[in-house]
Amino acid sequence: MTTLDLAMATVVGGLFATGFFLLLDRSLMRILLGVIVLGHAANLLLILSGGAPASPPVTGSEGPDGRLADPLPQAMALTAIVITFGITTLLLAMVHRAWQLDGHDEVRDDVEDRRIGTVHDRAEERAAAESDLPADRGERR
Amino acid sequence: MTAWLLVAPVLLPVLVAALSFALSGSRITQQVLGVSVLTLTLTDAVVLLVLAQRDGPQAASMGGWPAPLGIALVADRLSALLLTVSLAVALAVLVFAIGQGNADFGESSPVAFHPAYLLLTAGVGMAFLAGDLFNLFVAFEMMLTASYVLLSLGVGSGRIRAGMTYTITSLTSSLLFLTAIALCYAATGTVNMADLGLRMTQAPDGVAATLSVLLLVVFGIKAAMVPLHFWLPDSYPTAPTPITAIFAALLTKVGVYAMVRTQTLIFPRDDVWLLLTIVAVLTLLVGVLGAIAQDDLNRLLSFVLVSHIGFMLFGLALFDEAGLTGTVLYTAHHIVVQAGLFLVSGIVVRLSGTASLASLTHRAPPPPVVAGLFMLPALALAGIPPTSGFVAKFVLLQAGGERSGWPVTVLIAAALLTSLLTLYAMTRVWRAVFSAGPDRPAPRREAGNVLMLAATVGIVGLGVAIAVGAGLLGEISEAAARDLVDPDGYREAVLGGGDG
């Protein structure tokens, strides 16, 4: 069981908040930045889970308080950094392709979903129009 | 020996993927390589299944590091069974893809398809065999990265749009998974799942509950459980048929598998899980109601897929041996049935040139062979008696009947209603696509490419085999569920003497 100091907890929390905020944007570039920041937040948390800062994970070179850092989270963070890096590159390529094809980098709506929505709206309007007609006549009488 | 058997489903496809990429000049070589390596891993998976069924869980530690520290690969009955079924489906879908690629593109089919496809199967295999959380994360990343490539292979702004949605959603879930791993490690000092199960009991209740729900959300996004399903019906239908089929069959099921594995092994509980019960009811109903509203054939099938994830959550929500038996059986059956339906839909769309049900009603119906190939998995999905779906649903409902309390009653009612509505959705497809009518041209004679048809027949045949061999499969599922409820055998295999 390791505990987190307040400063680091604030940094990780801030990174997560920023990342999710950017992720909610409609511009793909900002979403990509959000993913990068979120990746940093997760990786930092992973490193922090191995113990307090300033103690190296090498025997014979203990930190100021004579403690060793746990090397396992560092190995995992390294793997995770490589993975997030690779995927960021892929995303960047896709954003660029979207920009090439569409001329902008906004997230677009699901066309088919829109269509089904309008079909439903029109059916409702038609039903409403049909049920309104007899009611109008009734009022006139 | 066992160690090699366990490594093979991961290592072989990765190595062959590299080879396939290097030899991308020759289409035939790529195809032969892909089919032969998948046949080989399928054989390997069958051997693992026999070993796991006979001797219990098989485990191996990689690189000479013992279990809690090193990377462990484990094959118990559940993972070996799902691995076997998945690889069989992956092989059939690859044959279908080769047929379609030859017919549609000839020599100009995309170079990256075969390597990406093999990496996808390697990722799926590793996810089933992973013994620790971090390895599971790496497996997910491998599988998802390959799937990002497959989904956005073709040009076209529709594909890119759908691909972005899919990639960003999956990526968010992966980063949350990484966060969960970090928190698990901070709380317990281990990421090995067998070890985590032991140490999580000493963690405070609040910490364990938070991690449990965080992992549920992570795998819930991947498994497309409502309300985390929005990305799926948006992105899957835009891909070419074989890719949609393999995604629908495998990716969501890997999410379900990971959910079952982590929740039973790390956070065991004694009673019905209310949260998951509610989620299962929502998934069942929202999915199937969404399916009824659709006009596009592939979108309809995608919504049905979401809905039927609810059946798998059903068994997990009950959290007992009978319920988990149902989940295992349902997952195995659904991999086959869903892949079969998407392949048939691919053949229909190719023949008629449209996926819209409204337009399909005016086109000539596909030949009777294709209609038969659609009917078998469609009936299995709805759970009509002699099919595989009936057996799986029967086990689930029976397990539900043994538990008391109103949430379970609601869940059973929702499951029955969903089966009925699934049948309605399938009837709609049948009427629009296959039924003859006075104002419709006569059915077509030609059924398209032979390889595509053969692959579909293979998958549908596998579904029939599951129904026929339900006794044997039920036995394996029951034993798998017993292992899940009482994971001592799993722990012993991983933590003690797992030197391979």
HADDOCK unambig.tbl for C-alpha pairs under 7 A between the chains (distance, minus, plus):
assign (segid A and resid 1 and name CA) (segid B and resid 186 and name CA) 5.63 0.50 0.50
assign (segid A and resid 1 and name CA) (segid B and resid 187 and name CA) 4.89 0.50 0.50
assign (segid A and resid 1 and name CA) (segid B and resid 188 and name CA) 5.73 0.50 0.50
assign (segid A and resid 1 and name CA) (segid B and resid 189 and name CA) 6.55 0.50 0.50
assign (segid A and resid 2 and name CA) (segid B and resid 186 and name CA) 5.48 0.50 0.50
assign (segid A and resid 2 and name CA) (segid B and resid 187 and name CA) 6.82 0.50 0.50
assign (segid A and resid 38 and name CA) (segid B and resid 175 and name CA) 6.99 0.50 0.50
assign (segid A and resid 39 and name CA) (segid B and resid 175 and name CA) 6.24 0.50 0.50
assign (segid A and resid 42 and name CA) (segid B and resid 175 and name CA) 6.41 0.50 0.50
assign (segid A and resid 42 and name CA) (segid B and resid 178 and name CA) 6.06 0.50 0.50
assign (segid A and resid 42 and name CA) (segid B and resid 179 and name CA) 5.08 0.50 0.50
assign (segid A and resid 45 and name CA) (segid B and resid 179 and name CA) 6.91 0.50 0.50
assign (segid A and resid 45 and name CA) (segid B and resid 182 and name CA) 6.10 0.50 0.50
assign (segid A and resid 46 and name CA) (segid B and resid 182 and name CA) 4.43 0.50 0.50
assign (segid A and resid 49 and name CA) (segid B and resid 182 and name CA) 5.94 0.50 0.50
assign (segid A and resid 49 and name CA) (segid B and resid 183 and name CA) 6.95 0.50 0.50
assign (segid A and resid 49 and name CA) (segid B and resid 185 and name CA) 6.26 0.50 0.50
assign (segid A and resid 49 and name CA) (segid B and resid 186 and name CA) 4.51 0.50 0.50
assign (segid A and resid 50 and name CA) (segid B and resid 186 and name CA) 6.90 0.50 0.50
assign (segid A and resid 94 and name CA) (segid B and resid 160 and name CA) 6.93 0.50 0.50
assign (segid A and resid 98 and name CA) (segid B and resid 157 and name CA) 6.62 0.50 0.50
assign (segid A and resid 98 and name CA) (segid B and resid 160 and name CA) 6.30 0.50 0.50
assign (segid A and resid 101 and name CA) (segid B and resid 157 and name CA) 6.03 0.50 0.50
assign (segid A and resid 108 and name CA) (segid B and resid 161 and name CA) 6.83 0.50 0.50
assign (segid A and resid 110 and name CA) (segid B and resid 234 and name CA) 6.59 0.50 0.50
